[in-house]
Amino acid sequence: MPARIPLVISQPAMKHAAADDCVENAVAAAMLVAGVDANLIGDIESIAVGSTDHLCLQGLTRDIVLCAFLSAERAQQALNRLSIAGRWVDFAADAAALRTSQSPAIAERRIFFYPLTPGQSVNDLLDRCQQLVAAQKQPLVHIQLGSLRQAPALDAVTPATAASKVRISAPAPPAAIPEAASPEVTLSKMMNQPQSAAQAAQPLRSVPEEEEDDLTRPQWDAIDRLVDDLDALDL
């Protein structure tokens, strides 16, 4: 919905040429300002309850800009008599007061009052109306963060906390490597195992000469000890 602001101009109770010119200039200039809707009514102190002007004011349920040839106190009393309620804002105040009135925490409708005097320029009034329309195009949004769950900060993670969340698996122990059987153990196993006569009669094969170069010194030592053990058994 486009931002718009009703500009309500109340005519003076007494006919005055300079005041009439001011009203005519305000209505004509407001028609050329985007977002401003001009509304001309009679003197608010003389408006009867239930009249057309009264119904016009009741139909404006949003924020309005009210201009009258009255003081702010008298204009407010006239609106109270007509049961037109709203938060009263001095539209002729400085920009800081107007920004305060735009607070999103204030849900009550606002009545921006701008006093008129006979013969005055309406340029300041229309400039303020333009600023008000521009402010309505960019409404302030109030975000409540108390109910949201705040994500933990990165710097809040300590090394101790990180270590408790990381499970490090220990390396598996190396598989047991069987020890090489000594010649004595091998010989005892050979003595305990039953052997046939043909197997016992077979002489031990000597190591071929072509394989001598492939044997290491420890292997030769083991073979020598095995031969000595066999000689000692006197088989």
C-alpha positions in Angstrom: 0.0 0.0 0.0 1.5 3.4 -1.0 2.3 5.8 1.8 -0.2 8.7 2.1 -1.0 11.4 4.6 -4.3 13.3 4.9 -3.8 17.1 5.2 -6.9 18.5 7.0 -7.2 22.3 6.6 -9.7 24.0 8.9 -11.0 27.3 7.7 -11.1 30.4 10.0 -14.3 31.2 11.8 -14.2 34.8 10.6 -13.8 35.8 7.0 -10.4 37.2 6.4 -8.9 37.8 2.9 -5.3 36.9 3.9 -6.5 33.8 5.7 -8.6 32.8 2.7 -5.5 33.2 0.4 -3.5 31.0 2.7 -6.1 28.3 2.7 -6.4 28.4 -1.1 -2.7 28.2 -1.6 -2.4 25.3 0.8 -5.1 23.3 -0.9 -3.7 24.0 -4.4 -0.2 23.2 -3.5 -1.1 20.0 -1.6 -2.7 18.6 -4.7 0.7 18.7 -6.4 2.5 16.8 -3.7 2.7 13.1 -4.1 1.2 11.2 -1.2 -0.7 14.1 0.3 -4.5 14.2 0.3 -6.0 17.7 1.0 -9.3 17.9 2.9 -11.0 21.2 3.5 -13.4 21.5 6.4 -15.0 24.4 8.4 -13.9 25.8 11.7 -13.3 22.9 14.0 -14.6 24.9 16.9 -17.9 25.4 15.1 -18.4 21.9 13.6 -21.5 20.2 14.9 -21.5 16.6 16.0 -22.9 14.4 13.2 -22.3 16.9 10.5 -20.5 16.2 7.2 -17.2 17.7 8.5 -17.5 15.6 11.6 -18.0 12.4 9.6 -15.1 13.4 7.5 -12.8 13.6 10.5 -14.2 10.3 11.9 -13.4 8.6 8.6 -9.7 9.4 8.9 -8.6 6.7 11.2 -4.9 6.9 10.4 -2.3 9.6 11.1 -3.4 13.1 9.9 -1.9 16.5 9.6 -4.3 19.2 11.0 -3.9 22.9 10.1 -6.1 25.5 11.8 -6.0 29.2 12.6 -6.0 28.3 16.3 -3.6 27.6 19.1 -2.7 24.0 19.8 -4.6 24.1 23.1 -7.8 25.3 21.5 -7.5 22.9 18.5 -7.0 20.0 20.9 -10.1 20.9 22.9 -12.2 21.1 19.7 -11.1 17.6 18.7 -11.9 16.3 22.2 -15.4 17.7 21.9 -15.8 15.8 18.6 -14.5 12.6 20.2 -11.5 12.6 17.8 -8.7 10.9 19.7 -5.1 10.5 18.9 -1.5 11.3 20.1 -0.9 15.0 19.7 2.3 16.0 17.9 3.5 19.5 17.3 4.1 19.4 13.5 5.9 22.8 13.7 8.6 21.4 16.0 12.1 20.5 15.0 13.1 17.3 13.1 14.2 15.5 16.3 10.8 15.7 17.8 9.2 14.4 14.6 11.6 11.4 14.5 10.7 10.6 18.1 7.1 10.5 17.2 7.9 7.9 14.5 8.9 5.3 17.2 7.5 1.8 16.4 6.7 1.3 20.0 3.9 3.9 19.8 0.9 2.2 18.2 -1.6 5.1 18.8 -2.6 7.2 15.8 -0.9 10.6 15.6 -2.4 14.0 15.0 0.3 16.4 13.6 -0.9 19.9 14.3 0.4 22.9 12.4 -0.9 26.4 13.3 -1.7 28.8 10.5 -1.6 32.6 10.4 -3.1 34.9 7.8 -0.8 35.6 4.9 1.9 33.1 5.8 3.7 30.9 3.3 2.7 27.2 3.1 6.0 26.0 1.7 7.3 24.9 5.1 4.1 23.0 5.8 4.3 21.1 2.5 8.0 20.3 3.0 7.2 18.7 6.3 4.4 16.7 4.7 6.8 15.4 2.1 9.2 14.4 4.9 6.4 12.6 6.7 5.4 10.7 3.6 9.0 9.7 3.0 9.3 8.4 6.6 6.2 6.3 6.2 7.7 4.6 3.1 10.5 3.3 5.3 8.7 2.0 8.4 10.9 1.0 11.4 10.7 -2.7 12.3 11.1 -3.7 15.9 12.8 -7.1 16.1 12.6 -9.0 19.4 15.6 -11.1 19.9 15.0 -12.3 23.5 13.1 -15.4 22.4 15.7 -16.5 19.9 18.3 -19.0 20.9 21.7 -17.4 20.3 24.3 -19.5 18.6 27.5 -20.0 20.6 30.4 -17.7 19.6 33.4 -19.3 17.9 35.8 -17.9 20.5 33.7 -19.5 23.3 35.0 -22.9 22.3 38.0 -23.7 24.4 40.5 -26.4 23.7 39.1 -28.4 26.6 35.6 -28.2 25.2 36.8 -29.2 21.7 38.7 -32.1 23.1 35.7 -33.5 24.9 33.7 -33.5 21.6 36.5 -35.1 19.5 36.9 -38.8 20.1 40.4 -40.0 19.1 40.8 -43.7 18.6 44.0 -45.3 19.8 46.0 -47.3 17.2 45.6 -51.0 17.3 48.5 -52.9 18.9 50.7 -54.7 16.4 50.0 -58.3 15.8 52.2 -60.7 17.7 55.0 -62.0 15.5 55.9 -65.6 16.1 59.5 -66.2 17.1 61.6 -68.4 14.9 61.9 -71.9 16.2 65.3 -72.8 17.4 67.1 -76.0 16.1 66.7 -77.6 19.5 63.0 -77.2 19.5 62.7 -78.4 16.0 64.8 -81.4 16.8 62.7 -82.3 19.8 59.6 -82.1 17.7 61.2 -84.4 15.2 62.1 -87.0 17.9 58.7 -87.0 19.3 56.9 -87.5 16.0 56.8 -91.2 14.8 58.6 -91.8 11.7 58.5 -94.7 9.3 61.5 -96.9 8.5 61.8 -95.5 5.0 61.8 -91.9 6.3 64.4 -92.8 9.0 66.6 -94.5 6.4 66.7 -91.5 4.1 70.0 -89.6 4.6 70.0 -85.9 5.0 70.3 -84.0 1.8 73.2 -81.8 1.5 72.7 -78.2 0.4 73.4 -77.9 -3.4 76.4 -75.8 -4.3 74.2 -73.5 -6.4 72.2 -72.6 -3.2 75.2 -71.9 -1.0 75.4 -68.4 -2.1 71.8 -67.8 -1.1 72.3 -68.8 2.5 73.2 -66.3 5.1 75.7 -66.7 7.9 73.0 -67.2 10.6 71.4 -69.9 8.5 74.8 -71.7 8.1 75.3 -71.6 11.9 71.8 -73.1 12.5 72.6 -75.9 10.0 75.9 -76.7 11.7 74.3 -76.9 15.1 71.6 -79.2 13.7 74.3 -81.5 12.3 76.2 -81.6 15.5 73.0 -82.5 17.4 72.2 -85.3 15.0 75.8 -86.7 15.4 75.4 -86.6 19.2 72.2 -88.7 19.1 74.1 -91.5 17.2 71.2 -92.4 15.0 
